[in-house]
Amino acid sequence: MNCPECEGPSLYNWVIRHTNTCTIRDAEDATQNADRERLDQNYRRGFTRSITNAERTLLLAAGHTPSDEAQTLVTWNVYRHRSIDAHPAP
């Protein structure tokens, strides 16, 4: 799956090489920073939050249809990990 905005290629496991001007990249970077700050405040205990518009856009581009109430589970192992409860489109 490529990024639907900048067409940057997927490298592996939802890691996309966005262009420098891609607003999805900017949104994902901001979300990653916010998730990291919240994980640090919670002593790296995981938490759940609503999916972001950028996550929704990427899921739709990959053929998944997240519900309006879709949640992201953010956890920390060595790297931040996100699990989103979206299902493939029928």
GROMACS elastic network, one bead per residue, 0.5 to 0.9 nm:
[ bonds ]
;  ai    aj funct       b0    kb
    1     4     6  0.84464   500
    1     7     6  0.87511   500
    1     8     6  0.88336   500
    1     9     6  0.67660   500
    1    10     6  0.56915   500
    1    14     6  0.83246   500
    1    16     6  0.85430   500
    1    58     6  0.87638   500
    1    61     6  0.72825   500
    1    62     6  0.60164   500
    2     5     6  0.85940   500
    2     6     6  0.81011   500
    2     7     6  0.50394   500
    2     8     6  0.53601   500
    2    10     6  0.54853   500
    2    16     6  0.71976   500
    2    17     6  0.86577   500
    2    18     6  0.89047   500
    2    58     6  0.88491   500
    2    61     6  0.80327   500
    2    62     6  0.84462   500
    3     6     6  0.56819   500
    3     8     6  0.51493   500
    3     9     6  0.65914   500
    3    10     6  0.74615   500
    3    16     6  0.69144   500
    3    17     6  0.82455   500
    3    18     6  0.70042   500
    3    24     6  0.81618   500
    3    58     6  0.69457   500
    3    61     6  0.75901   500
    4     7     6  0.55651   500
    4     8     6  0.81027   500
    4    24     6  0.88973   500
    4    57     6  0.77420   500
    4    58     6  0.71805   500
    4    61     6  0.62744   500
    5     8     6  0.81096   500
    5    18     6  0.88114   500
    5    22     6  0.67576   500
    5    23     6  0.78801   500
    5    24     6  0.72113   500
    6     9     6  0.89838   500
    6    18     6  0.63567   500
    6    19     6  0.61752   500
    6    21     6  0.80007   500
    6    22     6  0.57813   500
    6    23     6  0.86049   500
    6    24     6  0.84209   500
    7    17     6  0.87974   500
    7    18     6  0.73999   500
    7    19     6  0.82638   500
    8    16     6  0.62715   500
    8    17     6  0.51005   500
    8    19     6  0.64120   500
    9    15     6  0.86039   500
    9    16     6  0.56363   500
    9    17     6  0.55985   500
    9    18     6  0.73603   500
   10    13     6  0.77896   500
   10    14     6  0.63227   500
   10    15     6  0.57009   500
   10    17     6  0.63425   500
   10    18     6  0.87806   500
   11    14     6  0.73135   500
   11    15     6  0.54828   500
   11    16     6  0.56147   500
   11    17     6  0.67901   500
   12    15     6  0.53228   500
   12    16     6  0.74657   500
   13    16     6  0.85834   500
   14    58     6  0.88742   500
   16    25     6  0.86082   500
   17    25     6  0.86722   500
   18    21     6  0.80853   500
   18    22     6  0.62170   500
   18    24     6  0.80383   500
   18    25     6  0.59928   500
   19    22     6  0.54206   500
   19    25     6  0.77221   500
   20    23     6  0.86114   500
   20    25     6  0.77976   500
   20    26     6  0.85684   500
   21    24     6  0.89622   500
   21    25     6  0.80248   500
   21    26     6  0.81882   500
   22    25     6  0.53169   500
   22    26     6  0.65863   500
   22    27     6  0.88722   500
   23    27     6  0.61089   500
   23    28     6  0.85041   500
   23    54     6  0.86837   500
   24    27     6  0.50294   500
   24    28     6  0.60310   500
   24    29     6  0.84821   500
   24    53     6  0.88089   500
   24    54     6  0.56180   500
   24    55     6  0.86187   500
   24    57     6  0.84593   500
   24    58     6  0.85992   500
   25    28     6  0.50783   500
   25    29     6  0.60470   500
   25    30     6  0.85552   500
   25    54     6  0.83560   500
   26    29     6  0.51312   500
   26    30     6  0.62055   500
   26    31     6  0.86296   500
   27    30     6  0.51079   500
   27    31     6  0.61503   500
   27    32     6  0.85774   500
   27    52     6  0.85274   500
   27    53     6  0.84312   500
   27    54     6  0.63267   500
   28    31     6  0.50097   500
   28    32     6  0.60509   500
   28    33     6  0.85960   500
   28    52     6  0.86294   500
   28    54     6  0.65873   500
   28    55     6  0.77373   500
   29    32     6  0.50630   500
   29    33     6  0.62361   500
   29    34     6  0.86423   500
   30    33     6  0.51654   500
   30    34     6  0.61904   500
   30    35     6  0.85640   500
   31    34     6  0.50392   500
   31    35     6  0.59615   500
   31    36     6  0.84364   500
   31    52     6  0.79690   500
   32    35     6  0.50733   500
   32    36     6  0.60614   500
   32    37     6  0.86119   500
   32    80     6  0.79184   500
   33    36     6  0.50839   500
   33    37     6  0.61984   500
   33    38     6  0.86338   500
   34    37     6  0.51522   500
   34    38     6  0.62049   500
   34    39     6  0.85621   500
   35    38     6  0.51451   500
   35    39     6  0.60482   500
   35    40     6  0.85601   500
   35    74     6  0.73080   500
   35    80     6  0.80434   500
   36    39     6  0.50110   500
   36    40     6  0.61060   500
   36    41     6  0.85988   500
   36    44     6  0.84620   500
   36    76     6  0.87682   500
   36    80     6  0.74211   500
   37    40     6  0.50936   500
   37    41     6  0.62277   500
   37    42     6  0.86574   500
   38    41     6  0.50146   500
   38    42     6  0.61535   500
   38    43     6  0.86168   500
   38    44     6  0.80222   500
   38    47     6  0.85613   500
   39    42     6  0.50372   500
   39    43     6  0.61190   500
   39    45     6  0.61985   500
   39    46     6  0.67114   500
   39    47     6  0.78606   500
   39    74     6  0.83139   500
   39    75     6  0.77836   500
   39    76     6  0.75023   500
   39    80     6  0.89345   500
   40    43     6  0.51382   500
   40    44     6  0.54037   500
   40    45     6  0.83158   500
   41    44     6  0.73146   500
   41    45     6  0.88288   500
   42    45     6  0.54475   500
   42    46     6  0.77671   500
   42    47     6  0.86407   500
   43    46     6  0.88728   500
   44    75     6  0.73798   500
   44    76     6  0.60969   500
   44    77     6  0.86401   500
   45    74     6  0.88177   500
   45    75     6  0.67818   500
   45    76     6  0.72821   500
   46    73     6  0.70520   500
   46    74     6  0.53942   500
   46    76     6  0.66262   500
   47    72     6  0.82810   500
   47    73     6  0.58236   500
   47    74     6  0.54107   500
   47    75     6  0.67271   500
   48    71     6  0.63709   500
   48    72     6  0.54839   500
   48    74     6  0.60575   500
   48    75     6  0.87994   500
   49    52     6  0.87407   500
   49    70     6  0.87081   500
   49    71     6  0.55113   500
   49    72     6  0.53325   500
   49    73     6  0.66783   500
   49    74     6  0.77984   500
   50    69     6  0.70761   500
   50    70     6  0.61464   500
   50    72     6  0.58735   500
   50    73     6  0.88124   500
   51    54     6  0.81742   500
   51    55     6  0.60828   500
   51    56     6  0.66090   500
   51    66     6  0.87908   500
   51    69     6  0.82759   500
   51    70     6  0.60934   500
   51    71     6  0.53412   500
   51    72     6  0.54594   500
   51    84     6  0.74590   500
   52    55     6  0.51364   500
   52    56     6  0.61946   500
   52    57     6  0.86057   500
   52    72     6  0.86711   500
   53    57     6  0.60898   500
   53    58     6  0.86417   500
   54    57     6  0.50401   500
   54    58     6  0.62261   500
   54    59     6  0.85662   500
   55    58     6  0.51768   500
   55    59     6  0.60758   500
   55    60     6  0.85780   500
   55    84     6  0.87670   500
   56    59     6  0.51034   500
   56    60     6  0.61374   500
   56    61     6  0.85851   500
   56    64     6  0.87981   500
   56    65     6  0.81829   500
   56    66     6  0.67776   500
   56    70     6  0.89962   500
   57    60     6  0.52278   500
   57    61     6  0.62145   500
   57    62     6  0.87220   500
   58    61     6  0.50286   500
   58    62     6  0.62639   500
   58    63     6  0.88084   500
   58    64     6  0.86785   500
   59    62     6  0.50682   500
   59    63     6  0.64174   500
   59    64     6  0.51243   500
   59    65     6  0.68082   500
   59    66     6  0.72169   500
   59    86     6  0.76025   500
   59    88     6  0.89883   500
   60    63     6  0.51130   500
   60    64     6  0.50686   500
   60    65     6  0.58022   500
   60    66     6  0.76295   500
   60    89     6  0.87416   500
   61    64     6  0.73767   500
   62    65     6  0.89578   500
   62    88     6  0.85001   500
   63    87     6  0.86478   500
   63    88     6  0.59032   500
   63    89     6  0.59302   500
   64    86     6  0.60691   500
   64    87     6  0.53423   500
   64    89     6  0.51966   500
   64    90     6  0.89329   500
   65    86     6  0.58810   500
   65    87     6  0.57665   500
   65    88     6  0.60139   500
   65    89     6  0.54213   500
   65    90     6  0.88404   500
   66    69     6  0.79072   500
   66    70     6  0.57722   500
   66    71     6  0.88642   500
   66    84     6  0.82627   500
   66    85     6  0.69902   500
   66    87     6  0.63856   500
   66    88     6  0.84525   500
   66    89     6  0.88679   500
   67    70     6  0.50396   500
   67    71     6  0.88063   500
   67    85     6  0.82899   500
   67    86     6  0.68468   500
   67    87     6  0.85654   500
   70    84     6  0.70354   500
   70    85     6  0.59086   500
   70    86     6  0.67324   500
   71    83     6  0.83083   500
   71    84     6  0.59064   500
   71    85     6  0.61553   500
   71    86     6  0.84912   500
   72    82     6  0.61809   500
   72    83     6  0.55318   500
   72    85     6  0.69027   500
   73    81     6  0.79868   500
   73    82     6  0.55952   500
   73    83     6  0.51346   500
   73    84     6  0.64355   500
   73    85     6  0.85260   500
   74    80     6  0.69087   500
   74    81     6  0.57100   500
   74    83     6  0.67641   500
   74    84     6  0.89296   500
   75    79     6  0.84230   500
   75    80     6  0.59434   500
   75    81     6  0.52616   500
   75    82     6  0.66328   500
   75    83     6  0.85395   500
   76    79     6  0.57754   500
   76    81     6  0.60368   500
   76    82     6  0.89433   500
   77    80     6  0.66544   500
   77    81     6  0.74387   500
   78    81     6  0.88261   500
   83    86     6  0.89230   500
   84    87     6  0.89269   500
   87    90     6  0.86680   500
